[in-house]
Structures are given as structure tokens and as C-alpha cells.
Amino acid sequence: MTAVASSTLAFRRADDTDLPAILELCQAALGWPSDPRNRQLFRWKHLTNPFGRSPMWVATAARRIVGFRAMMHWRFKGQDGKVFRAVRAVDTATHPDFQRQGIFSALNSLAVGALTAEGIDFVFNTPNAESLPGYLKQGWVDLGPVPLLVRPGGLRGALAMTSARGRADKWSEPLTLGSDPATVVPLPGLQAAPLVTDESPSFFAWRYAGGPVHYRALSDSGSGVIVRLRRRGNAKELVIAASWGTEVVVARLLRQALADSGASYAVATAPTQGRSAMIPVPRIGPHLTVRALASQPPTLAELGLQLGDVELF
């Protein structure tokens, strides 16, 4: 798609020569501290994703990059084996000097038009409460909160869970239980939901073993869980990012991971194997939003989402 211009701003697709300036913009606009992991995370998710490099768009003023939007490629598979190409609307930034000039909306519109023309089926994301209204104005549909499950780590964990508020830390806490996820290959099982993430071995290795957000794996008899420990307020939260295998074995591994990690509680999405060891907590999960591109998007009930599919990273 050709660039779109206003009296002071120009909008276009980004290329590799823009990456240093994009990273500088993210540091200025998003308040990244001087932590090399932020740049590692950016390159990992946008440049090494086995589903494909992320398409990106930029806004410029006098050739200076002042706005940025990335859509990360994702892929779902149906129970019949059909593949659906999607993108996650993950990263966006506008320089503080250029706020309220329509940059966010213009970059979104440019991305939506280009990706629709390329045959991408739909876009999805889990925006926070501040950014959700902006997406809804541009045609995204709020499907509601992703259903969550929790398991407190005893009475003290239950008390910590009730007071855990606000955004969780981006980075994982140290965790030594289990093994490196790179040593584990999940065995395919019966697909319970109409659509799930197309988790090939290369995707699994990239998602849980390749980046600066650290995960651990517990497995036994062809079943397993992928977990990470993070802070949320004063609580330690054990994220059940992915699970597979037999319900009774996964439930045991989940209980073991919670006990050995010292976490206040464990959290997972409702489709997760091992749910018999957990308690539903309605209406508090991240809101899933979708927008049609080349095809109509699925409903929340049709998507078998695990936390590894929707957690912010």
C-alpha cells in the first residue's frame, strides 16, 4: 500500500533500516528502562517468529520516526486441519511530542488495509482498559474476558490472590523446577476446541525456549505443562502458559509446580488441561478483541486459547 500523508506527517510500511529508530522510539514512548532484554524481546517476537516476521508501519515527521505499529503473525488450525492466518496487534508507540494527532488510528488503518489485501483472515489482541476504546472505534469487537482458572497456594496464597491488582511484571522471576522447555516436545492430542494455535515443534521451541521471558517445563508420561513465575503486586503468580496430555497427569503436574515454585497461586485459561485442579473465576480475564480482515473472525467460544496465546509479552 502506498504511503499516506498529512500536512506534517507521513505514514508508510517499515523496513529493516527503520529498526534502530523504532527501538529508540519505543524506549522514549513506552518508558523502557536501560534493560537490554527489551530490545531482545522486540527482536525475538518480531524477527524470529516461525509464523513470519512481523509487518510494521511507521509515522514520520521530517523523516523522523514518531509513531510505530506492529502486527505479529499468528496461525490457528481447525479440527479439520484447515489453517487460519491471523495477526496479533501487539506493539504500538507514539512519541510524546506527537500525541493526539491521529497517529494510532492512521497506522491501524494502514495495517488493516494492507493485511486484508494480503489475505490475512483476522486480527486479535487483548488491549488494556485505556486502549480498548480506541480499538472499538476502529471496528474491533470486544468478545469479553477470556475465562480464567486459579488455584491458590493455601490460605496465605488465597489472601495474596485477592489483593493482587494491576499489571503483572513483564519479566519472569527465577524458577528452577522442571526442565528447559527446549528439551520437551508436546505430544499432539485430541483438539477439543474448533480453533487452536498451530503449535509445530518450531513454534513451541520459539515461543517457550527462545526469548528473554523465561519458562520451565514439567512433563511425565506424554503429558506436560509450561509455566513461568512473575510478580503481580505483592503476589507471586504462576502462569500456566500451556498444557497437553491426560487430565489427571496434568492436574498432578500443575499441583506439583505450584507447590515447588512457592507461588501465591496459579492461573490458567479455561481450556487448559489440568482444569480439574483449579477453580473458575469469571469476568476477570483479559478482554479479547477481534477484527475481520479477509474473513470473519471466530467467537471466543470457538477459540481454545491458553495463556501462552494471549499473555502480554
C-alpha positions in Angstrom: 0.0 0.0 0.0 1.3 3.5 -0.8 2.2 5.9 2.0 -0.5 8.2 3.4 0.5 11.8 4.1 -0.9 14.7 6.1 0.4 18.3 6.3 3.1 17.3 8.8 3.1 13.5 9.0 3.7 10.7 6.5 2.7 7.0 7.0 4.4 4.0 5.4 5.4 0.4 5.8 8.6 0.0 7.8 11.7 -1.8 6.6 14.9 -3.2 8.2 16.6 0.2 8.1 14.0 1.6 10.4 14.6 -0.8 13.2 17.1 1.3 15.2 14.9 4.3 15.1 11.8 2.2 16.0 13.6 0.8 19.1 14.6 4.3 20.1 11.0 5.5 19.8 9.8 2.6 21.9 12.3 3.4 24.6 11.1 7.1 24.6 7.4 6.5 24.3 7.0 3.3 26.4 9.4 4.2 29.1 11.7 1.3 28.6 14.5 1.3 31.2 18.0 0.7 30.1 17.5 -3.1 30.1 18.8 -5.0 27.1 16.0 -7.5 27.5 13.5 -5.1 26.0 15.4 -5.0 22.7 16.0 -8.7 22.8 12.2 -9.2 23.3 11.4 -7.0 20.4 13.8 -8.8 18.0 12.7 -12.2 19.2 9.0 -11.7 18.7 9.1 -9.6 15.6 12.1 -11.0 13.6 12.3 -14.7 14.6 8.7 -15.8 14.8 8.3 -19.1 12.8 4.9 -17.8 11.6 6.8 -15.0 9.9 8.4 -11.6 10.5 6.0 -9.0 11.9 4.8 -6.4 9.4 5.3 -2.9 10.8 4.2 0.6 9.9 5.7 3.9 10.9 4.7 7.6 11.1 7.3 10.1 10.2 7.7 13.8 10.7 10.6 15.4 8.7 11.9 11.9 8.1 12.0 11.3 11.9 10.0 8.2 13.1 7.4 9.4 15.6 4.9 6.6 15.5 5.0 2.8 15.2 2.6 -0.2 14.8 3.5 -3.9 14.6 1.2 -6.8 13.9 2.7 -10.2 14.9 1.8 -13.1 12.7 -0.1 -15.9 14.3 -1.7 -19.1 13.0 -4.7 -21.2 14.1 -5.7 -24.6 12.9 -9.2 -26.1 12.8 -10.3 -29.6 13.8 -10.3 -30.4 10.1 -6.7 -29.3 9.7 -7.6 -26.0 7.9 -5.2 -23.2 8.7 -6.3 -19.7 9.5 -3.8 -16.9 9.2 -4.1 -14.2 11.8 -2.1 -11.4 13.4 -1.8 -10.1 16.9 -1.9 -6.3 17.4 0.9 -6.2 19.9 3.1 -3.2 19.9 2.3 0.4 19.2 4.1 3.6 20.2 3.7 7.4 19.6 6.4 9.9 20.6 5.2 12.1 23.5 5.6 15.2 21.3 3.2 13.9 18.7 0.3 12.6 20.9 -3.3 13.4 19.8 -2.5 13.8 16.1 -4.3 10.6 15.0 -1.2 8.6 14.6 -2.5 5.5 16.3 -5.7 5.5 14.2 -3.8 6.1 10.9 -1.3 3.3 11.5 -4.0 0.9 12.4 -6.0 1.8 9.3 -2.9 1.4 7.1 -2.2 -2.0 8.7 -5.8 -3.3 8.3 -5.9 -2.3 4.7 -2.6 -3.9 3.8 -3.2 -7.2 5.7 -6.7 -7.6 4.3 -5.3 -7.3 0.8 -2.6 -9.9 1.7 -5.3 -12.4 2.7 -4.8 -12.4 6.5 -8.0 -13.7 8.0 -8.4 -11.6 11.2 -6.6 -9.6 13.8 -6.9 -10.2 17.6 -5.4 -8.8 20.8 -6.0 -8.2 24.5 -5.8 -4.4 24.9 -5.8 -2.8 28.3 -8.7 -0.7 29.6 -7.0 2.5 28.4 -6.5 1.4 24.8 -9.7 -0.7 24.4 -12.0 2.3 23.4 -9.6 3.3 20.6 -9.8 -0.2 19.1 -13.5 -0.3 19.3 -13.8 3.0 17.4 -11.9 1.4 14.6 -14.1 -1.7 14.2 -12.6 -4.1 16.6 -15.2 -6.2 18.5 -14.9 -6.9 22.2 -15.6 -10.6 22.7 -15.4 -10.3 26.5 -12.9 -11.6 29.1 -11.0 -14.8 28.4 -12.3 -17.2 31.1 -9.6 -17.9 33.8 -9.0 -20.6 36.3 -7.0 -20.3 39.5 -5.5 -22.5 42.2 -4.4 -20.8 45.5 -1.3 -22.0 47.2 -3.0 -22.4 50.6 -4.7 -19.8 52.7 -1.8 -17.4 52.5 -1.9 -17.7 48.8 -5.6 -17.1 48.6 -5.3 -13.9 50.6 -2.5 -12.7 48.4 -4.6 -13.6 45.3 -7.5 -11.4 46.5 -5.2 -8.4 46.8 -3.2 -8.9 43.6 -4.1 -5.9 41.4 -2.7 -4.1 38.5 -0.5 -5.2 35.7 1.9 -8.1 36.2 5.6 -7.7 35.8 6.9 -8.3 32.3 9.9 -10.4 33.3 9.8 -13.8 34.9 11.0 -14.5 38.5 13.8 -17.1 38.9 12.4 -20.6 38.7 14.4 -23.9 38.7 11.8 -26.6 38.8 11.3 -29.0 35.9 13.4 -28.6 32.8 14.2 -26.2 29.9 11.2 -26.2 27.5 13.7 -26.8 24.7 14.1 -30.3 26.0 10.3 -31.0 25.7 8.2 -31.8 22.6 4.4 -31.8 23.4 2.6 -34.8 22.0 -0.4 -34.0 19.8 -3.7 -35.0 21.3 -7.4 -34.6 20.6 -8.2 -31.0 19.7 -11.1 -30.0 21.9 -11.8 -26.5 20.5 -12.7 -25.6 16.9 -9.6 -23.5 16.6 -6.3 -23.7 18.5 -2.8 -22.2 17.9 -0.9 -24.2 15.3 1.8 -25.4 17.6 4.5 -27.0 15.5 7.8 -28.1 17.2 9.5 -25.0 15.8 6.8 -22.7 17.1 6.9 -24.4 20.6 10.6 -24.0 20.8 10.5 -20.4 19.7 7.6 -19.4 22.0 8.8 -21.0 25.2 12.6 -21.5 24.9 13.8 -18.8 22.5 13.1 -15.5 24.1 14.2 -13.4 27.2 10.9 -14.3 29.0 11.8 -17.5 30.9 9.6 -20.6 31.2 10.0 -24.0 32.7 8.5 -27.4 31.7 7.2 -30.3 33.7 6.4 -33.5 31.9 5.5 -37.1 32.6 4.1 -40.0 30.5 3.4 -37.9 27.5 1.7 -35.1 29.4 3.2 -31.7 30.4 2.8 -28.1 31.5 4.8 -25.0 30.6 4.9 -22.4 33.5 6.6 -19.2 34.5 6.7 -17.2 37.7 6.0 -13.5 37.8 5.1 -10.7 40.2 1.7 -9.1 40.4 1.7 -6.6 43.2 2.8 -8.4 46.3 1.8 -11.8 45.0 3.8 -14.3 43.1 1.8 -15.6 40.2 2.4 -19.0 38.5 1.4 -18.7 34.8 0.2 -22.0 33.3 1.1 -21.0 29.7 0.5 -24.3 28.0 -0.5 -27.9 28.8 -1.1 -31.1 27.0 -1.9 -34.7 27.7 -4.0 -36.7 30.2 -6.2 -34.6 32.5 -5.2 -36.5 35.7 -1.5 -36.3 34.9 -1.6 -32.6 34.0 -3.5 -31.8 37.2 -0.9 -33.6 39.2 1.9 -31.7 37.5 0.1 -28.4 38.0 -0.2 -29.0 41.7 3.4 -30.0 41.9 4.5 -26.9 40.0 2.5 -24.6 42.4 3.9 -26.3 45.5 7.6 -26.3 44.3 7.5 -22.8 42.9 6.4 -21.1 46.1 3.8 -19.1 44.2 0.9 -17.5 45.8 -1.5 -19.0 43.2 -1.6 -20.5 39.7 -3.6 -19.0 36.9 -4.7 -20.6 33.6 -7.3 -20.2 30.9 -10.4 -22.4 31.0 -9.4 -24.7 28.0 -6.3 -25.7 29.8 -5.7 -29.4 30.6 -5.5 -29.8 34.4 -8.5 -27.7 35.0 -9.9 -30.2 37.4 -7.3 -28.9 39.9 -8.4 -25.3 39.5 -11.3 -23.0 40.3 -13.2 -20.8 37.7 -13.0 -17.1 38.2 -15.5 -15.4 35.9 -15.2 -11.9 34.4 -11.7 -11.0 35.4 -9.6 -12.3 32.4 -8.1 -10.1 29.7 -10.6 -8.9 27.2 -10.2 -10.4 23.8 -10.9 -8.2 20.8 -11.0 -9.2 17.2 -11.5 -7.5 13.8 -12.3 -9.0 10.5 -9.7 -8.7 7.7 -10.1 -11.1 4.8 -12.5 -13.4 6.8 -14.9 -13.2 9.7 -13.2 -13.8 13.0 -14.2 -16.6 15.3 -16.1 -16.2 18.5 -14.5 -16.6 21.9 -16.2 -20.0 22.4 -14.6 -21.2 19.2 -11.0 -20.4 20.3 -9.2 -22.8 22.5 -6.8 -20.1 23.9 -4.2 -20.9 26.5 -2.4 -18.2 28.5 0.6 -18.6 26.3 -1.5 -17.4 23.4 -2.8 -14.2 25.0 -0.4 -13.1 27.7 1.3 -9.8 27.0 4.9 -10.1 26.1 
